[in-house]
Amino acid sequence: MVGLEQEMEATLVRPERVVQSLADPEARLYYRLLRETPVGDKYLCVVVKDRVADTFLLTAYLTDKVKRGDTIWPQSA
């Protein structure tokens, strides 16, 4: 993830999709499609854990697809 720090920040500020984690009710997955990464076109997923007293970035990774879960953003009509 070295060199993708600005992309991680942009993903948190302007995500294409935010999904509630199925495995952890305190975690949300922020996604944005990146073109031409060192491993091709991939989604950047930034996982944020939101607790009552603390919110923090848990991890970030590149992936081929968005994980299943309730979509928080964008909201459906």
N, CA, C and O atoms as a Maestro MAE file, in Angstrom:
{
 s_m_m2io_version
 :::
 2.0.0
}

f_m_ct {
 s_m_title
 :::
 protein
 m_atom[308] {
  # First column is atom index #
  i_m_mmod_type
  r_m_x_coord
  r_m_y_coord
  r_m_z_coord
  i_m_residue_number
  s_m_chain_name
  s_m_pdb_residue_name
  s_m_pdb_atom_name
  i_m_atomic_number
  :::
  1 25 0.814 -1.189 0.000 1 A "MET " " N  " 7
  2 3 0.000 0.000 0.000 1 A "MET " " CA " 6
  3 2 0.865 1.265 0.000 1 A "MET " " C  " 6
  4 15 0.361 2.387 -0.026 1 A "MET " " O  " 8
  5 25 2.176 1.047 0.030 2 A "VAL " " N  " 7
  6 3 3.081 2.185 -0.028 2 A "VAL " " CA " 6
  7 2 2.846 2.930 -1.343 2 A "VAL " " C  " 6
  8 15 2.785 2.325 -2.413 2 A "VAL " " O  " 8
  9 25 2.718 4.237 -1.242 3 A "GLY " " N  " 7
  10 3 2.473 5.058 -2.414 3 A "GLY " " CA " 6
  11 2 0.999 5.297 -2.694 3 A "GLY " " C  " 6
  12 15 0.657 6.099 -3.563 3 A "GLY " " O  " 8
  13 25 0.130 4.620 -1.979 4 A "LEU " " N  " 7
  14 3 -1.311 4.794 -2.185 4 A "LEU " " CA " 6
  15 2 -1.980 5.570 -1.047 4 A "LEU " " C  " 6
  16 15 -3.203 5.550 -0.905 4 A "LEU " " O  " 8
  17 25 -1.176 6.244 -0.251 5 A "GLU " " N  " 7
  18 3 -1.725 6.969 0.902 5 A "GLU " " CA " 6
  19 2 -2.745 8.033 0.480 5 A "GLU " " C  " 6
  20 15 -3.791 8.174 1.114 5 A "GLU " " O  " 8
  21 25 -2.447 8.775 -0.578 6 A "GLN " " N  " 7
  22 3 -3.391 9.802 -1.039 6 A "GLN " " CA " 6
  23 2 -4.664 9.169 -1.582 6 A "GLN " " C  " 6
  24 15 -5.753 9.717 -1.409 6 A "GLN " " O  " 8
  25 25 -4.536 8.026 -2.231 7 A "GLU " " N  " 7
  26 3 -5.711 7.319 -2.742 7 A "GLU " " CA " 6
  27 2 -6.569 6.796 -1.588 7 A "GLU " " C  " 6
  28 15 -7.796 6.779 -1.681 7 A "GLU " " O  " 8
  29 25 -5.927 6.376 -0.514 8 A "MET " " N  " 7
  30 3 -6.672 5.914 0.659 8 A "MET " " CA " 6
  31 2 -7.476 7.071 1.251 8 A "MET " " C  " 6
  32 15 -8.646 6.906 1.596 8 A "MET " " O  " 8
  33 25 -6.847 8.237 1.368 9 A "GLU " " N  " 7
  34 3 -7.549 9.409 1.889 9 A "GLU " " CA " 6
  35 2 -8.715 9.784 0.977 9 A "GLU " " C  " 6
  36 15 -9.811 10.073 1.457 9 A "GLU " " O  " 8
  37 25 -8.481 9.781 -0.340 10 A "ALA " " N  " 7
  38 3 -9.542 10.119 -1.300 10 A "ALA " " CA " 6
  39 2 -10.696 9.120 -1.217 10 A "ALA " " C  " 6
  40 15 -11.855 9.500 -1.387 10 A "ALA " " O  " 8
  41 25 -10.393 7.863 -0.961 11 A "THR " " N  " 7
  42 3 -11.426 6.832 -0.842 11 A "THR " " CA " 6
  43 2 -12.311 7.093 0.373 11 A "THR " " C  " 6
  44 15 -13.522 6.877 0.319 11 A "THR " " O  " 8
  45 25 -11.717 7.555 1.459 12 A "LEU " " N  " 7
  46 3 -12.506 7.871 2.650 12 A "LEU " " CA " 6
  47 2 -13.343 9.132 2.459 12 A "LEU " " C  " 6
  48 15 -14.462 9.222 2.965 12 A "LEU " " O  " 8
  49 25 -12.803 10.099 1.732 13 A "VAL " " N  " 7
  50 3 -13.497 11.370 1.529 13 A "VAL " " CA " 6
  51 2 -14.569 11.255 0.446 13 A "VAL " " C  " 6
  52 15 -15.660 11.807 0.590 13 A "VAL " " O  " 8
  53 25 -14.257 10.535 -0.645 14 A "ARG " " N  " 7
  54 3 -15.179 10.408 -1.777 14 A "ARG " " CA " 6
  55 2 -15.295 8.949 -2.230 14 A "ARG " " C  " 6
  56 15 -14.844 8.604 -3.323 14 A "ARG " " O  " 8
  57 25 -15.890 8.100 -1.405 15 A "PRO " " N  " 7
  58 3 -16.002 6.681 -1.793 15 A "PRO " " CA " 6
  59 2 -17.022 6.503 -2.914 15 A "PRO " " C  " 6
  60 15 -17.959 7.290 -3.050 15 A "PRO " " O  " 8
  61 25 -16.824 5.465 -3.706 16 A "GLU " " N  " 7
  62 3 -17.835 5.092 -4.699 16 A "GLU " " CA " 6
  63 2 -18.911 4.233 -4.040 16 A "GLU " " C  " 6
  64 15 -20.075 4.246 -4.442 16 A "GLU " " O  " 8
  65 25 -18.495 3.487 -3.018 17 A "ARG " " N  " 7
  66 3 -19.438 2.633 -2.300 17 A "ARG " " CA " 6
  67 2 -18.931 2.420 -0.881 17 A "ARG " " C  " 6
  68 15 -17.727 2.320 -0.646 17 A "ARG " " O  " 8
  69 25 -19.874 2.353 0.069 18 A "VAL " " N  " 7
  70 3 -19.554 2.019 1.462 18 A "VAL " " CA " 6
  71 2 -20.455 0.852 1.840 18 A "VAL " " C  " 6
  72 15 -21.670 0.901 1.650 18 A "VAL " " O  " 8
  73 25 -19.839 -0.200 2.380 19 A "VAL " " N  " 7
  74 3 -20.555 -1.429 2.725 19 A "VAL " " CA " 6
  75 2 -20.357 -1.724 4.206 19 A "VAL " " C  " 6
  76 15 -19.250 -1.612 4.733 19 A "VAL " " O  " 8
  77 25 -21.437 -2.100 4.863 20 A "GLN " " N  " 7
  78 3 -21.362 -2.536 6.258 20 A "GLN " " CA " 6
  79 2 -20.805 -3.949 6.276 20 A "GLN " " C  " 6
  80 15 -21.329 -4.820 5.582 20 A "GLN " " O  " 8
  81 25 -19.772 -4.197 7.038 21 A "SER " " N  " 7
  82 3 -19.161 -5.516 7.119 21 A "SER " " CA " 6
  83 2 -20.142 -6.542 7.673 21 A "SER " " C  " 6
  84 15 -20.855 -6.271 8.640 21 A "SER " " O  " 8
  85 25 -20.175 -7.726 7.054 22 A "LEU " " N  " 7
  86 3 -20.994 -8.827 7.570 22 A "LEU " " CA " 6
  87 2 -20.329 -9.481 8.783 22 A "LEU " " C  " 6
  88 15 -21.010 -10.005 9.665 22 A "LEU " " O  " 8
  89 25 -19.000 -9.445 8.820 23 A "ALA " " N  " 7
  90 3 -18.249 -10.115 9.885 23 A "ALA " " CA " 6
  91 2 -18.129 -9.274 11.156 23 A "ALA " " C  " 6
  92 15 -18.001 -9.820 12.252 23 A "ALA " " O  " 8
  93 25 -18.170 -7.941 11.013 24 A "ASP " " N  " 7
  94 3 -17.953 -7.067 12.162 24 A "ASP " " CA " 6
  95 2 -18.904 -5.880 12.085 24 A "ASP " " C  " 6
  96 15 -18.737 -5.024 11.216 24 A "ASP " " O  " 8
  97 25 -19.893 -5.804 12.965 25 A "PRO " " N  " 7
  98 3 -20.870 -4.719 12.907 25 A "PRO " " CA " 6
  99 2 -20.275 -3.329 13.155 25 A "PRO " " C  " 6
  100 15 -20.924 -2.323 12.869 25 A "PRO " " O  " 8
  101 25 -19.063 -3.263 13.675 26 A "GLU " " N  " 7
  102 3 -18.408 -1.971 13.909 26 A "GLU " " CA " 6
  103 2 -17.558 -1.531 12.720 26 A "GLU " " C  " 6
  104 15 -16.983 -0.442 12.747 26 A "GLU " " O  " 8
  105 25 -17.469 -2.353 11.682 27 A "ALA " " N  " 7
  106 3 -16.572 -2.058 10.556 27 A "ALA " " CA " 6
  107 2 -17.354 -1.689 9.299 27 A "ALA " " C  " 6
  108 15 -18.374 -2.295 8.972 27 A "ALA " " O  " 8
  109 25 -16.838 -0.670 8.606 28 A "ARG " " N  " 7
  110 3 -17.375 -0.262 7.315 28 A "ARG " " CA " 6
  111 2 -16.256 -0.322 6.291 28 A "ARG " " C  " 6
  112 15 -15.108 0.017 6.581 28 A "ARG " " O  " 8
  113 25 -16.610 -0.760 5.084 29 A "LEU " " N  " 7
  114 3 -15.640 -0.910 4.006 29 A "LEU " " CA " 6
  115 2 -15.900 0.167 2.960 29 A "LEU " " C  " 6
  116 15 -16.979 0.218 2.369 29 A "LEU " " O  " 8
  117 25 -14.917 1.021 2.734 30 A "TYR " " N  " 7
  118 3 -15.002 2.119 1.770 30 A "TYR " " CA " 6
  119 2 -14.280 1.680 0.496 30 A "TYR " " C  " 6
  120 15 -13.129 1.247 0.544 30 A "TYR " " O  " 8
  121 25 -14.965 1.795 -0.643 31 A "TYR " " N  " 7
  122 3 -14.412 1.320 -1.918 31 A "TYR " " CA " 6
  123 2 -14.310 2.432 -2.943 31 A "TYR " " C  " 6
  124 15 -15.145 3.336 -2.996 31 A "TYR " " O  " 8
  125 25 -13.265 2.345 -3.758 32 A "ARG " " N  " 7
  126 3 -13.100 3.210 -4.928 32 A "ARG " " CA " 6
  127 2 -12.280 2.443 -5.946 32 A "ARG " " C  " 6
  128 15 -11.275 1.824 -5.598 32 A "ARG " " O  " 8
  129 25 -12.705 2.481 -7.214 33 A "LEU " " N  " 7
  130 3 -11.994 1.782 -8.274 33 A "LEU " " CA " 6
  131 2 -10.776 2.590 -8.694 33 A "LEU " " C  " 6
  132 15 -10.879 3.776 -9.008 33 A "LEU " " O  " 8
  133 25 -9.624 1.934 -8.694 34 A "LEU " " N  " 7
  134 3 -8.379 2.566 -9.137 34 A "LEU " " CA " 6
  135 2 -7.973 1.950 -10.463 34 A "LEU " " C  " 6
  136 15 -7.967 0.729 -10.612 34 A "LEU " " O  " 8
  137 25 -7.637 2.785 -11.412 35 A "ARG " " N  " 7
  138 3 -7.180 2.331 -12.722 35 A "ARG " " CA " 6
  139 2 -5.656 2.253 -12.724 35 A "ARG " " C  " 6
  140 15 -4.980 3.113 -12.160 35 A "ARG " " O  " 8
  141 25 -5.136 1.237 -13.349 36 A "GLU " " N  " 7
  142 3 -3.701 1.101 -13.584 36 A "GLU " " CA " 6
  143 2 -2.860 1.075 -12.304 36 A "GLU " " C  " 6
  144 15 -1.861 1.786 -12.202 36 A "GLU " " O  " 8
  145 25 -3.264 0.259 -11.331 37 A "THR " " N  " 7
  146 3 -2.402 0.036 -10.172 37 A "THR " " CA " 6
  147 2 -1.275 -0.888 -10.629 37 A "THR " " C  " 6
  148 15 -1.336 -1.400 -11.747 37 A "THR " " O  " 8
  149 25 -0.270 -1.117 -9.825 38 A "PRO " " N  " 7
  150 3 0.796 -2.055 -10.219 38 A "PRO " " CA " 6
  151 2 0.292 -3.467 -10.540 38 A "PRO " " C  " 6
  152 15 0.991 -4.243 -11.191 38 A "PRO " " O  " 8
  153 25 -0.933 -3.802 -10.078 39 A "VAL " " N  " 7
  154 3 -1.501 -5.126 -10.347 39 A "VAL " " CA " 6
  155 2 -2.772 -5.025 -11.194 39 A "VAL " " C  " 6
  156 15 -3.618 -5.918 -11.142 39 A "VAL " " O  " 8
  157 25 -2.915 -3.961 -11.964 40 A "GLY " " N  " 7
  158 3 -4.070 -3.776 -12.844 40 A "GLY " " CA " 6
  159 2 -5.168 -2.960 -12.189 40 A "GLY " " C  " 6
  160 15 -4.977 -2.390 -11.115 40 A "GLY " " O  " 8
  161 25 -6.333 -2.908 -12.853 41 A "ASP " " N  " 7
  162 3 -7.474 -2.185 -12.311 41 A "ASP " " CA " 6
  163 2 -8.024 -2.953 -11.110 41 A "ASP " " C  " 6
  164 15 -8.381 -4.126 -11.221 41 A "ASP " " O  " 8
  165 25 -8.086 -2.277 -9.965 42 A "LYS " " N  " 7
  166 3 -8.548 -2.917 -8.724 42 A "LYS " " CA " 6
  167 2 -9.358 -1.919 -7.904 42 A "LYS " " C  " 6
  168 15 -9.219 -0.704 -8.048 42 A "LYS " " O  " 8
  169 25 -10.202 -2.464 -7.048 43 A "TYR " " N  " 7
  170 3 -10.861 -1.641 -6.046 43 A "TYR " " CA " 6
  171 2 -9.902 -1.458 -4.871 43 A "TYR " " C  " 6
  172 15 -9.246 -2.403 -4.434 43 A "TYR " " O  " 8
  173 25 -9.833 -0.236 -4.376 44 A "LEU " " N  " 7
  174 3 -9.139 0.013 -3.126 44 A "LEU " " CA " 6
  175 2 -10.200 -0.071 -2.034 44 A "LEU " " C  " 6
  176 15 -11.212 0.628 -2.093 44 A "LEU " " O  " 8
  177 25 -9.973 -0.913 -1.053 45 A "CYS " " N  " 7
  178 3 -10.879 -1.054 0.080 45 A "CYS " " CA " 6
  179 2 -10.170 -0.546 1.326 45 A "CYS " " C  " 6
  180 15 -9.091 -1.022 1.678 45 A "CYS " " O  " 8
  181 25 -10.788 0.426 1.987 46 A "VAL " " N  " 7
  182 3 -10.263 0.966 3.242 46 A "VAL " " CA " 6
  183 2 -11.283 0.613 4.317 46 A "VAL " " C  " 6
  184 15 -12.442 1.022 4.245 46 A "VAL " " O  " 8
  185 25 -10.842 -0.150 5.312 47 A "VAL " " N  " 7
  186 3 -11.736 -0.634 6.362 47 A "VAL " " CA " 6
  187 2 -11.585 0.253 7.594 47 A "VAL " " C  " 6
  188 15 -10.488 0.436 8.121 47 A "VAL " " O  " 8
  189 25 -12.709 0.795 8.034 48 A "VAL " " N  " 7
  190 3 -12.728 1.694 9.186 48 A "VAL " " CA " 6
  191 2 -13.568 1.055 10.279 48 A "VAL " " C  " 6
  192 15 -14.687 0.603 10.037 48 A "VAL " " O  " 8
  193 25 -13.020 1.025 11.473 49 A "LYS " " N  " 7
  194 3 -13.735 0.499 12.641 49 A "LYS " " CA " 6
  195 2 -14.280 1.695 13.415 49 A "LYS " " C  " 6
  196 15 -13.535 2.609 13.768 49 A "LYS " " O  " 8
  197 25 -15.575 1.680 13.671 50 A "ASP " " N  " 7
  198 3 -16.242 2.812 14.330 50 A "ASP " " CA " 6
  199 2 -16.817 2.353 15.657 50 A "ASP " " C  " 6
  200 15 -17.851 1.687 15.713 50 A "ASP " " O  " 8
  201 25 -16.129 2.719 16.712 51 A "ARG " " N  " 7
  202 3 -16.586 2.403 18.067 51 A "ARG " " CA " 6
  203 2 -17.101 3.681 18.710 51 A "ARG " " C  " 6
  204 15 -16.825 4.778 18.223 51 A "ARG " " O  " 8
  205 25 -17.832 3.548 19.780 52 A "VAL " " N  " 7
  206 3 -18.412 4.706 20.451 52 A "VAL " " CA " 6
  207 2 -17.324 5.707 20.864 52 A "VAL " " C  " 6
  208 15 -17.485 6.912 20.669 52 A "VAL " " O  " 8
  209 25 -16.243 5.222 21.422 53 A "ALA " " N  " 7
  210 3 -15.206 6.107 21.927 53 A "ALA " " CA " 6
  211 2 -14.045 6.312 20.963 53 A "ALA " " C  " 6
  212 15 -13.151 7.113 21.236 53 A "ALA " " O  " 8
  213 25 -14.046 5.592 19.827 54 A "ASP " " N  " 7
  214 3 -12.870 5.654 18.958 54 A "ASP " " CA " 6
  215 2 -13.224 5.192 17.548 54 A "ASP " " C  " 6
  216 15 -13.965 4.224 17.375 54 A "ASP " " O  " 8
  217 25 -12.696 5.882 16.547 55 A "THR " " N  " 7
  218 3 -12.818 5.477 15.149 55 A "THR " " CA " 6
  219 2 -11.414 5.426 14.577 55 A "THR " " C  " 6
  220 15 -10.628 6.353 14.771 55 A "THR " " O  " 8
  221 25 -11.091 4.343 13.869 56 A "PHE " " N  " 7
  222 3 -9.735 4.221 13.336 56 A "PHE " " CA " 6
  223 2 -9.719 3.368 12.081 56 A "PHE " " C  " 6
  224 15 -10.609 2.548 11.854 56 A "PHE " " O  " 8
  225 25 -8.687 3.578 11.268 57 A "LEU " " N  " 7
  226 3 -8.476 2.793 10.062 57 A "LEU " " CA " 6
  227 2 -7.908 1.449 10.486 57 A "LEU " " C  " 6
  228 15 -6.871 1.379 11.146 57 A "LEU " " O  " 8
  229 25 -8.593 0.389 10.104 58 A "LEU " " N  " 7
  230 3 -8.185 -0.956 10.494 58 A "LEU " " CA " 6
  231 2 -7.192 -1.542 9.500 58 A "LEU " " C  " 6
  232 15 -6.158 -2.078 9.898 58 A "LEU " " O  " 8
  233 25 -7.502 -1.442 8.200 59 A "THR " " N  " 7
  234 3 -6.632 -1.971 7.157 59 A "THR " " CA " 6
  235 2 -7.050 -1.388 5.817 59 A "THR " " C  " 6
  236 15 -8.092 -0.742 5.701 59 A "THR " " O  " 8
  237 25 -6.231 -1.622 4.820 60 A "ALA " " N  " 7
  238 3 -6.559 -1.234 3.447 60 A "ALA " " CA " 6
  239 2 -5.925 -2.267 2.523 60 A "ALA " " C  " 6
  240 15 -4.853 -2.800 2.809 60 A "ALA " " O  " 8
  241 25 -6.608 -2.544 1.404 61 A "TYR " " N  " 7
  242 3 -6.093 -3.541 0.463 61 A "TYR " " CA " 6
  243 2 -6.713 -3.336 -0.907 61 A "TYR " " C  " 6
  244 15 -7.732 -2.659 -1.047 61 A "TYR " " O  " 8
  245 25 -6.092 -3.923 -1.910 62 A "LEU " " N  " 7
  246 3 -6.620 -3.921 -3.272 62 A "LEU " " CA " 6
  247 2 -7.362 -5.231 -3.497 62 A "LEU " " C  " 6
  248 15 -6.931 -6.285 -3.031 62 A "LEU " " O  " 8
  249 25 -8.493 -5.158 -4.224 63 A "THR " " N  " 7
  250 3 -9.310 -6.344 -4.445 63 A "THR " " CA " 6
  251 2 -9.989 -6.275 -5.811 63 A "THR " " C  " 6
  252 15 -10.125 -5.201 -6.397 63 A "THR " " O  " 8
  253 25 -10.411 -7.431 -6.306 64 A "ASP " " N  " 7
  254 3 -11.092 -7.502 -7.599 64 A "ASP " " CA " 6
  255 2 -12.561 -7.128 -7.515 64 A "ASP " " C  " 6
  256 15 -13.143 -6.673 -8.499 64 A "ASP " " O  " 8
  257 25 -13.171 -7.316 -6.337 65 A "LYS " " N  " 7
  258 3 -14.608 -7.074 -6.230 65 A "LYS " " CA " 6
  259 2 -14.983 -6.538 -4.856 65 A "LYS " " C  " 6
  260 15 -14.237 -6.667 -3.885 65 A "LYS " " O  " 8
  261 25 -16.160 -5.937 -4.810 66 A "VAL " " N  " 7
  262 3 -16.715 -5.404 -3.568 66 A "VAL " " CA " 6
  263 2 -17.336 -6.559 -2.796 66 A "VAL " " C  " 6
  264 15 -18.055 -7.380 -3.365 66 A "VAL " " O  " 8
  265 25 -17.056 -6.620 -1.499 67 A "LYS " " N  " 7
  266 3 -17.608 -7.693 -0.662 67 A "LYS " " CA " 6
  267 2 -19.110 -7.513 -0.457 67 A "LYS " " C  " 6
  268 15 -19.653 -6.416 -0.589 67 A "LYS " " O  " 8
  269 25 -19.758 -8.623 -0.131 68 A "ARG " " N  " 7
  270 3 -21.186 -8.580 0.179 68 A "ARG " " CA " 6
  271 2 -21.401 -7.882 1.509 68 A "ARG " " C  " 6
  272 15 -20.525 -7.863 2.373 68 A "ARG " " O  " 8
  273 25 -22.577 -7.314 1.650 69 A "GLY " " N  " 7
  274 3 -22.970 -6.621 2.879 69 A "GLY " " CA " 6
  275 2 -23.979 -5.546 2.538 69 A "GLY " " C  " 6
  276 15 -24.236 -5.275 1.365 69 A "GLY " " O  " 8
  277 25 -24.543 -4.943 3.548 70 A "ASP " " N  " 7
  278 3 -25.509 -3.876 3.313 70 A "ASP " " CA " 6
  279 2 -24.796 -2.639 2.796 70 A "ASP " " C  " 6
  280 15 -23.848 -2.151 3.412 70 A "ASP " " O  " 8
  281 25 -25.261 -2.136 1.657 71 A "THR " " N  " 7
  282 3 -24.676 -0.930 1.084 71 A "THR " " CA " 6
  283 2 -25.196 0.276 1.848 71 A "THR " " C  " 6
  284 15 -26.403 0.497 1.948 71 A "THR " " O  " 8
  285 25 -24.257 1.056 2.388 72 A "ILE " " N  " 7
  286 3 -24.601 2.262 3.127 72 A "ILE " " CA " 6
  287 2 -24.577 3.472 2.195 72 A "ILE " " C  " 6
  288 15 -25.380 4.395 2.334 72 A "ILE " " O  " 8
  289 25 -23.651 3.452 1.250 73 A "TRP " " N  " 7
  290 3 -23.501 4.544 0.280 73 A "TRP " " CA " 6
  291 2 -23.184 3.965 -1.073 73 A "TRP " " C  " 6
  292 15 -22.330 3.078 -1.111 73 A "TRP " " O  " 8
  293 25 -23.752 4.346 -2.164 74 A "PRO " " N  " 7
  294 3 -24.868 5.309 -2.174 74 A "PRO " " CA " 6
  295 2 -26.147 4.643 -1.692 74 A "PRO " " C  " 6
  296 15 -26.331 3.434 -1.835 74 A "PRO " " O  " 8
  297 25 -27.007 5.440 -1.128 75 A "GLN " " N  " 7
  298 3 -28.276 4.910 -0.639 75 A "GLN " " CA " 6
  299 2 -29.210 4.662 -1.796 75 A "GLN " " C  " 6
  300 15 -29.265 5.447 -2.742 75 A "GLN " " O  " 8
  301 25 -29.954 3.555 -1.720 76 A "SER " " N  " 7
  302 3 -30.930 3.287 -2.780 76 A "SER " " CA " 6
  303 2 -32.178 4.142 -2.577 76 A "SER " " C  " 6
  304 15 -32.520 4.548 -1.466 76 A "SER " " O  " 8
  305 25 -32.824 4.389 -3.681 77 A "ALA " " N  " 7
  306 3 -34.027 5.239 -3.639 77 A "ALA " " CA " 6
  307 2 -35.215 4.466 -3.117 77 A "ALA " " C  " 6
  308 15 -36.311 5.015 -3.012 77 A "ALA " " O  " 8
  :::
 }
 m_bond[307] {
  # First column is bond index #
  i_m_from
  i_m_to
  i_m_order
  :::
  1 1 2 1
  2 2 3 1
  3 3 4 2
  4 3 5 1
  5 5 6 1
  6 6 7 1
  7 7 8 2
  8 7 9 1
  9 9 10 1
  10 10 11 1
  11 11 12 2
  12 11 13 1
  13 13 14 1
  14 14 15 1
  15 15 16 2
  16 15 17 1
  17 17 18 1
  18 18 19 1
  19 19 20 2
  20 19 21 1
  21 21 22 1
  22 22 23 1
  23 23 24 2
  24 23 25 1
  25 25 26 1
  26 26 27 1
  27 27 28 2
  28 27 29 1
  29 29 30 1
  30 30 31 1
  31 31 32 2
  32 31 33 1
  33 33 34 1
  34 34 35 1
  35 35 36 2
  36 35 37 1
  37 37 38 1
  38 38 39 1
  39 39 40 2
  40 39 41 1
  41 41 42 1
  42 42 43 1
  43 43 44 2
  44 43 45 1
  45 45 46 1
  46 46 47 1
  47 47 48 2
  48 47 49 1
  49 49 50 1
  50 50 51 1
  51 51 52 2
  52 51 53 1
  53 53 54 1
  54 54 55 1
  55 55 56 2
  56 55 57 1
  57 57 58 1
  58 58 59 1
  59 59 60 2
  60 59 61 1
  61 61 62 1
  62 62 63 1
  63 63 64 2
  64 63 65 1
  65 65 66 1
  66 66 67 1
  67 67 68 2
  68 67 69 1
  69 69 70 1
  70 70 71 1
  71 71 72 2
  72 71 73 1
  73 73 74 1
  74 74 75 1
  75 75 76 2
  76 75 77 1
  77 77 78 1
  78 78 79 1
  79 79 80 2
  80 79 81 1
  81 81 82 1
  82 82 83 1
  83 83 84 2
  84 83 85 1
  85 85 86 1
  86 86 87 1
  87 87 88 2
  88 87 89 1
  89 89 90 1
  90 90 91 1
  91 91 92 2
  92 91 93 1
  93 93 94 1
  94 94 95 1
  95 95 96 2
  96 95 97 1
  97 97 98 1
  98 98 99 1
  99 99 100 2
  100 99 101 1
  101 101 102 1
  102 102 103 1
  103 103 104 2
  104 103 105 1
  105 105 106 1
  106 106 107 1
  107 107 108 2
  108 107 109 1
  109 109 110 1
  110 110 111 1
  111 111 112 2
  112 111 113 1
  113 113 114 1
  114 114 115 1
  115 115 116 2
  116 115 117 1
  117 117 118 1
  118 118 119 1
  119 119 120 2
  120 119 121 1
  121 121 122 1
  122 122 123 1
  123 123 124 2
  124 123 125 1
  125 125 126 1
  126 126 127 1
  127 127 128 2
  128 127 129 1
  129 129 130 1
  130 130 131 1
  131 131 132 2
  132 131 133 1
  133 133 134 1
  134 134 135 1
  135 135 136 2
  136 135 137 1
  137 137 138 1
  138 138 139 1
  139 139 140 2
  140 139 141 1
  141 141 142 1
  142 142 143 1
  143 143 144 2
  144 143 145 1
  145 145 146 1
  146 146 147 1
  147 147 148 2
  148 147 149 1
  149 149 150 1
  150 150 151 1
  151 151 152 2
  152 151 153 1
  153 153 154 1
  154 154 155 1
  155 155 156 2
  156 155 157 1
  157 157 158 1
  158 158 159 1
  159 159 160 2
  160 159 161 1
  161 161 162 1
  162 162 163 1
  163 163 164 2
  164 163 165 1
  165 165 166 1
  166 166 167 1
  167 167 168 2
  168 167 169 1
  169 169 170 1
  170 170 171 1
  171 171 172 2
  172 171 173 1
  173 173 174 1
  174 174 175 1
  175 175 176 2
  176 175 177 1
  177 177 178 1
  178 178 179 1
  179 179 180 2
  180 179 181 1
  181 181 182 1
  182 182 183 1
  183 183 184 2
  184 183 185 1
  185 185 186 1
  186 186 187 1
  187 187 188 2
  188 187 189 1
  189 189 190 1
  190 190 191 1
  191 191 192 2
  192 191 193 1
  193 193 194 1
  194 194 195 1
  195 195 196 2
  196 195 197 1
  197 197 198 1
  198 198 199 1
  199 199 200 2
  200 199 201 1
  201 201 202 1
  202 202 203 1
  203 203 204 2
  204 203 205 1
  205 205 206 1
  206 206 207 1
  207 207 208 2
  208 207 209 1
  209 209 210 1
  210 210 211 1
  211 211 212 2
  212 211 213 1
  213 213 214 1
  214 214 215 1
  215 215 216 2
  216 215 217 1
  217 217 218 1
  218 218 219 1
  219 219 220 2
  220 219 221 1
  221 221 222 1
  222 222 223 1
  223 223 224 2
  224 223 225 1
  225 225 226 1
  226 226 227 1
  227 227 228 2
  228 227 229 1
  229 229 230 1
  230 230 231 1
  231 231 232 2
  232 231 233 1
  233 233 234 1
  234 234 235 1
  235 235 236 2
  236 235 237 1
  237 237 238 1
  238 238 239 1
  239 239 240 2
  240 239 241 1
  241 241 242 1
  242 242 243 1
  243 243 244 2
  244 243 245 1
  245 245 246 1
  246 246 247 1
  247 247 248 2
  248 247 249 1
  249 249 250 1
  250 250 251 1
  251 251 252 2
  252 251 253 1
  253 253 254 1
  254 254 255 1
  255 255 256 2
  256 255 257 1
  257 257 258 1
  258 258 259 1
  259 259 260 2
  260 259 261 1
  261 261 262 1
  262 262 263 1
  263 263 264 2
  264 263 265 1
  265 265 266 1
  266 266 267 1
  267 267 268 2
  268 267 269 1
  269 269 270 1
  270 270 271 1
  271 271 272 2
  272 271 273 1
  273 273 274 1
  274 274 275 1
  275 275 276 2
  276 275 277 1
  277 277 278 1
  278 278 279 1
  279 279 280 2
  280 279 281 1
  281 281 282 1
  282 282 283 1
  283 283 284 2
  284 283 285 1
  285 285 286 1
  286 286 287 1
  287 287 288 2
  288 287 289 1
  289 289 290 1
  290 290 291 1
  291 291 292 2
  292 291 293 1
  293 293 294 1
  294 294 295 1
  295 295 296 2
  296 295 297 1
  297 297 298 1
  298 298 299 1
  299 299 300 2
  300 299 301 1
  301 301 302 1
  302 302 303 1
  303 303 304 2
  304 303 305 1
  305 305 306 1
  306 306 307 1
  307 307 308 2
  :::
 }
}
